[in-house]
Amino acid sequence: MPTYTFKSNKTGKEWDDTIRIAELDAYYIKHDCEQVIGITTTLSTVGDVHSKTTHEFQDRMKDIHKAAGRKSQMFKGPKDRNMIYHNTDK
């Protein structure tokens, strides 16, 4: 169900409520309010994809990196460009 922002016609107070679209008209009448149209909120996660993977996947990536050779270009991410796995060939 979507979350809507409402504004009271009497007091001007704003609040959020989660209701069905079919119940909107009755909600307006019951609470003597109107819907506030604004900017939508974007949900986001923190962290990179590698930190959210299973240990089995990470182990498999280590095996691929070892088999790829000395010039493997497996990076953690585009921001810091650090390698995930340390080069064991010194």
N, C-alpha and C positions, 0 to 999 in steps of 0.2 A: 504494500500500500504506500502511496506517496505521502510525503510530509508537506504541508502547506503552512504559510505564514498568514495569519489573520490580524485585522485591526478592528478594534471596537468602534462602533459609530458614536457611542456615548462618551467614552473616556479617552479614546485615541491610543489605548494600550495595545501593544503587539505581542502575539504569542504564536508558537508553532504547535501543530497538531497533526497526527497521522490518521487519515480517514480514507474511506473509499470514495471514488469519484461519484458514484451514484448517490452518496449521502451528502454531497456538498450543498445542494439547494436547501435541504432541511436544516443543515448546520448553520447556514447564513441566517435563517429565520429564527432558529432557537437561540442563537447567541447574539443577534443583532450586530452582525459584523460584515466585513468585506474582505476579500482576499488581497493580499499585498503581492504584487508582481515584482520580482527582483531577479538578481543574478543567481543562477544555479550554483550549487556547491559541488566541487569536484573532489571525489575521494581518491586518495593516493596511498601507497604503501611506502615504508621506509626500508632501505636496504637494497641489496642487489639480488639478482636471480640466483647466483651461486650460493649465497647464504641460506636460501630457502629450499635447497635441493636435499635429497636424501644422501646418507653417507655412501650408499652403494653407487649412486651416480658420481659422487665426488671421487670415489676410489677408481671408477672406470675412467674418469677424466685424467687421473694421475697416470694410469696405464697408457692411455693414448698419448699423453705428453711425453712419457719416457720413450715410447716407441717412435715418436716424431723426430727425434734427433736433437742436435745441439742448437739448431736455429728455429726451434719451435716458437711460434708467436701466440701462445695462449695467454691472453691478458685477462685480468680480473674485470675490467670495465673501461669505458671510454674516458672517464674523468681522470683517474690517477695513473692508468696504464701500467700498473704494477703486475708482475707475473704472478700467477696463482701458485705455481710450484717452483721451488728453487731448483736451479740447474745443478744436477749432480755430476756433470762432466766438467771438472776443473783441471 
